[in-house]
Amino acid sequence: MGKVTFLPSGKSVKARPGQTLVRLAGNARVVIPQRCGGHASCLMCRVVVESGELAAPTALELRKMPEQDLRQGIRLACQAKTTNSDCTVRIPESRLKSVVAAALERQRMENEE
């Protein structure tokens, strides 16, 4: 049994081989955005494997993801499955969230002046 750590939250969860990252994230109360219910059609659940390993990409993942992304460790969390090895995956921050966070920080700085 391996362990999956989700960044940036740092939450970890034990994983049996063959479990998807989306399911494990739900168990750890970590949100991975998705709209398609795990069918690899929305491509919103991309994560970056920072260390460790996952099972080889599924046929569906190979069809949907650019080969360059897969080489760089970018996987679809709805398709990527665990092995017996530990791994760490980063959930990229949504663009909207980062824009809102920057605006709030600017407003906070202005209020302090």
C-alpha positions in Angstrom: 0.0 0.0 0.0 1.4 3.4 -1.0 0.6 6.9 0.1 -0.4 9.9 -2.0 0.3 13.4 -0.9 -1.6 16.3 -2.5 0.0 19.7 -2.8 -0.4 22.6 -2.0 -2.6 21.3 0.9 0.0 18.8 2.1 -2.8 16.3 2.9 -1.8 12.6 2.5 -3.9 9.5 2.2 -3.1 5.8 2.0 -3.8 4.2 -1.3 -4.4 0.7 -2.6 -3.0 0.0 -6.1 -5.5 0.9 -8.8 -7.3 3.7 -7.1 -7.7 7.0 -9.1 -6.3 10.2 -7.8 -9.8 11.9 -7.9 -11.2 9.2 -5.6 -8.3 9.5 -3.2 -8.5 13.3 -3.2 -12.2 13.0 -2.2 -11.2 10.7 0.6 -8.6 13.3 1.8 -11.2 16.2 1.4 -9.0 17.7 -1.3 -10.8 19.3 -4.3 -9.7 18.5 -7.8 -11.9 20.4 -10.2 -13.8 18.3 -12.7 -17.0 18.5 -14.7 -17.2 15.2 -16.6 -17.6 12.7 -13.7 -14.3 11.0 -14.5 -14.7 10.4 -18.2 -11.7 12.4 -19.3 -13.8 14.7 -21.4 -13.4 18.0 -19.6 -9.6 17.8 -19.0 -10.0 20.0 -15.8 -8.5 17.5 -13.4 -4.9 17.8 -14.6 -2.3 17.3 -11.9 1.5 17.3 -11.9 3.3 14.3 -10.5 6.1 15.8 -8.5 7.7 12.6 -7.1 7.0 8.9 -7.0 5.1 7.0 -9.7 1.6 6.2 -10.9 0.4 3.4 -13.1 1.0 3.8 -16.8 -1.5 6.1 -18.6 -4.8 4.5 -19.6 -5.7 4.3 -23.3 -8.2 7.1 -22.8 -5.6 9.3 -21.1 -3.1 8.6 -23.9 -5.8 9.6 -26.4 -6.8 12.9 -24.6 -3.5 14.2 -23.3 -0.7 15.6 -25.4 2.4 13.4 -25.3 4.6 16.3 -24.1 2.3 16.8 -21.1 2.6 13.1 -20.1 6.4 13.3 -20.5 6.4 16.3 -18.1 4.4 14.3 -15.5 1.0 16.0 -16.2 -1.8 13.5 -15.7 -5.6 13.4 -15.6 -6.5 12.7 -11.9 -9.7 10.9 -13.1 -7.6 8.4 -15.0 -4.3 8.2 -13.2 -4.1 5.2 -10.9 -1.9 4.5 -7.9 0.7 1.7 -7.5 2.3 0.4 -4.4 4.7 3.3 -4.4 4.3 6.6 -2.6 3.8 9.7 -4.8 3.3 13.4 -4.5 1.0 15.3 -6.9 0.4 19.0 -7.2 -3.0 20.4 -8.0 -2.5 23.5 -10.0 -4.3 26.6 -8.7 -7.2 27.7 -10.9 -6.6 30.9 -12.8 -9.7 32.5 -11.4 -8.6 31.7 -7.8 -5.2 33.3 -8.4 -6.7 36.4 -9.9 -9.1 36.9 -7.0 -6.3 36.2 -4.5 -4.1 38.8 -6.1 -7.0 41.4 -6.1 -7.7 40.7 -2.4 -4.0 41.1 -1.6 -3.8 44.4 -3.5 -6.9 45.7 -1.6 -5.4 44.6 1.7 -2.2 46.5 0.9 -4.1 49.6 -0.1 -6.1 49.5 3.2 -3.0 49.3 5.2 -1.5 52.5 3.7 
